[in-house]
């Protein structure tokens, strides 16, 4: 019997899988900053063909991150929930801290190796 939380984890995994594209993450952040935009303006901003932008937007719509709002003949895309930008920002902060720890580890290792090499060179 499935656990009650299985459904939400499956939805979260689907959303995260869709966000696993650097371009889609950029789209999410840009829409968060700029607000609702047409595909043409997004294509111009990202210097990409409109069909490519449309495919990314379709994937984001499929998991409920982006929604299309019709205004006459124009269709503008906007974030369905602006907090997605904050969630992505939190993950970025986790990654920045991880990179800093790895940098500290690399610097410590480099100092250790250099000290060993100096000790070896100083031997008679």
N, C-alpha and C positions, 0 to 999 in steps of 0.2 A: 504494500500500500504506500503511495507517495506521501511524503511529508508535506504539511501545509506550506512550507517555505519553498518547495521545489519550483513552483510556478514563478515566483518573483526572481529567484536566482536564474532561471532560464531566460526571463525577460532582460535581466541585467546583463547576462552574458551576450545576448543578441545585440543589445545596445552597445556594449563595449567592443564587440567584434566590428560593428559598423564604424565606430570611432577609431578603429585601429589604423586608419589612413591619415597620414600627416595632412593631406589636402583637406580632408573632411574636418579635421580639427581646426585648421585655419578658417574654413568656411564658418564653422560654429562661432569661433571667436570674432570674426569679422561681422557676422550678422548680429552678434551681441553688441558690438560697438556701433555699427552703422545703422542698425534697425532694418526694417523690411526693404528688400531690394529685388529688382527684376533680374532674371537670368542674364540678360545682356550686360547690365552693370557689373554683375559678379564676374562674368567672363572677361570684361574689360579690366577690372581690378586685378584679377589673377592671371591675366594674359593667357587665357585658355580658350579653346573652342567652346561655343555654347553647348553642343551636345555632351561634352565631357562634364561641364558644370551641371547640366541637367541630370546626368547619371548619378553624380554625387548627391544632388538634392533629392533624387528619387530614393536613394538608399537611406538618407537621413529622414525622409518622410516615412519610409517603411517602418521605422522603429519609433516614430513619434517625436523625433527631435526637432524637426522643421515642419511647418505647415504652410500651405499656399493660401493666399488671400487674394481673391479676384476683386479688381477695382476697374469696372468697365471692361476694356479690352486688355488691360494690364493684369499680370499675375505677379504678385510680390511674395517673396519667401521670407519668413520670419521664424524665430525660435518659438517653439510651442511652449517652452518653459525657460525663461532667462536664467534660472538657477543652474542650468547645464554648464554655463560658462564658469560659475563659481566652483562647480564640481570638478571641471577640467583643471581649473586653477589650483585646487587642492592637490590634485594628482601631480601637477607640474612642481609644486613645492616639495612633495615627497621625493620626486626625481632629483631635484636640485640638491636636497639634503643628502641623498644617496651618492650623487656625483661628488659632493664635497667630502663625504666619508671615504670614498674610493681614492680621491686625490690625496687625502691625508695618509691613507694606507700606502699609496704609491710613494709618497715623499718619505715616509718612515722607512720603507723597504730600501729606497735608493740611498738613504743615509747609512743604513746598516751595511749595504753592499760596499759603499765607499769606505766605511770604517774598516771592513774586513780587508779590502784591497790595500789600504794604507798600512795595516798591520802586517800583511804578507810582504809588502815592499820594504818595510822597516826591518825585517828579519835579516840576520847576517848570513 
